[in-house]
Amino acid sequence: MSVLENFQDWKSFLASRVAQAASSGMEQETMENMAYQIGNYLSNQVDPKNEQERLLKELWDAGNEEQRHAMAGAMINFVQNKKQ
């Protein structure tokens, strides 16, 4: 089963990767740029597997570049600050 099939699994996966990047010294801006690139890839190449992913895709597609960067940063903050 892919982490994309269950939103809780996706959040846990993302949180673990963000924590790993932060602990290895990656700067917040670099993480946000990577999240932006991943968001573009997911939006263009991956069919959403659940309602939450569908909503994120629709929001991503509706936004301009600046809004997408903000959304990528918000996702990082979300998983960094969310109690799992």
MODA-V238723 format. One record per residue. N is the residue number from 1. RES is the residue in one letter. PHI is phi in whole degrees, 0 to 359 (* if undefined). NEAR is the number of other C-alpha atoms within 12 Angstrom. Layout:
N/RES/PHI/NEAR  N/RES/PHI/NEAR
This chain:
1/M/*/8  2/S/280/13  3/V/296/17  4/L/280/23  5/E/279/20  6/N/230/18  7/F/295/23  8/Q/297/20  9/D/296/19  10/W/297/24  11/K/298/27  12/S/296/24  13/F/299/22  14/L/296/30  15/A/300/26  16/S/293/19  17/R/290/21  18/V/294/32  19/A/297/22  20/Q/298/16  21/A/297/22  22/A/296/19  23/S/290/13  24/S/271/12  25/G/96/13  26/M/292/17  27/E/285/16  28/Q/305/22  29/E/298/21  30/T/294/19  31/M/298/31  32/E/294/26  33/N/296/25  34/M/294/25  35/A/297/31  36/Y/297/28  37/Q/296/22  38/I/294/25  39/G/301/35  40/N/298/26  41/Y/300/16  42/L/300/23  43/S/296/26  44/N/271/15  45/Q/241/12  46/V/238/18  47/D/283/18  48/P/303/24  49/K/261/21  50/N/206/19  51/E/298/15  52/Q/295/18  53/E/294/26  54/R/297/20  55/L/298/17  56/L/300/26  57/K/297/28  58/E/296/21  59/L/296/21  60/W/300/29  61/D/295/20  62/A/282/15  63/G/276/19  64/N/270/14  65/E/302/18  66/E/298/14  67/Q/293/17  68/R/292/29  69/H/298/26  70/A/296/23  71/M/294/30  72/A/298/35  73/G/296/27  74/A/295/24  75/M/296/30  76/I/296/35  77/N/300/23  78/F/302/19  79/V/283/26  80/Q/287/25  81/N/259/15  82/K/278/16  83/K/282/11  84/Q/284/16
